[in-house]
Amino acid sequence: MTLLHKRPFDAVLWWEKRRPLFNLVLLPVGLATVAAIEIVGGYVFPPGEDAIEPMGLLVDVAAYAVAANCGYTLGWITELLWSGGNTAITERYRRRIFSLGLVFSAGLTLLPAFAIPGLWLILGAK
């Protein structure tokens, strides 16, 4: 059985159509992480002090969004590398790789929401 040759642009288009979904999933996860950090910060720092400076938080969130989207771009870049330009070879793996990458990205984004409160509890919550 021979696979028909598909152009590299097919893979790029497939991945880029799903980028909005990727960002829509990471947005509430990221907001939950920021909320967890702020809530724990309210217990750790004295009144009037911030866990993270508001402008620093905006810069950090924007930098993380850019980094997450750069990581997302690796989806189609690696597919092109694996397929040697014939995306018919890798086409059947796309959904699985997308799903695994989305779960990994959401978990990585949510990690501080669990790690920071966990460390706070382990190191002696006040």
Stockholm file with secondary structure:
# STOCKHOLM 1.0

chainA/1-126         MTLLHKRPFDAVLWWEKRRPLFNLVLLPVGLATVAAIEIVGGYVFPPGEDAIEPMGLLVDVAAYAVAANCGYTLGWITELLWSGGNTAITERYRRRIFSLGLVFSAGLTLLPAFAIPGLWLILGAK
#=GR chainA/1-126 SS CCCCCCCHHHHHHHHHHHHHHHHHHHHHHHHHHHHHHHHHHHHHSCTTCCSSCHHHHHHHHHHHHHHHHHHHHHHHHHHHHHHTTCTTTTGGGHHHHHHHHHHHHHHHHHHHHHHHHHHHHHTTCC
#=GC SS_cons         CCCCCCCHHHHHHHHHHHHHHHHHHHHHHHHHHHHHHHHHHHHHSCTTCCSSCHHHHHHHHHHHHHHHHHHHHHHHHHHHHHHTTCTTTTGGGHHHHHHHHHHHHHHHHHHHHHHHHHHHHHTTCC
//
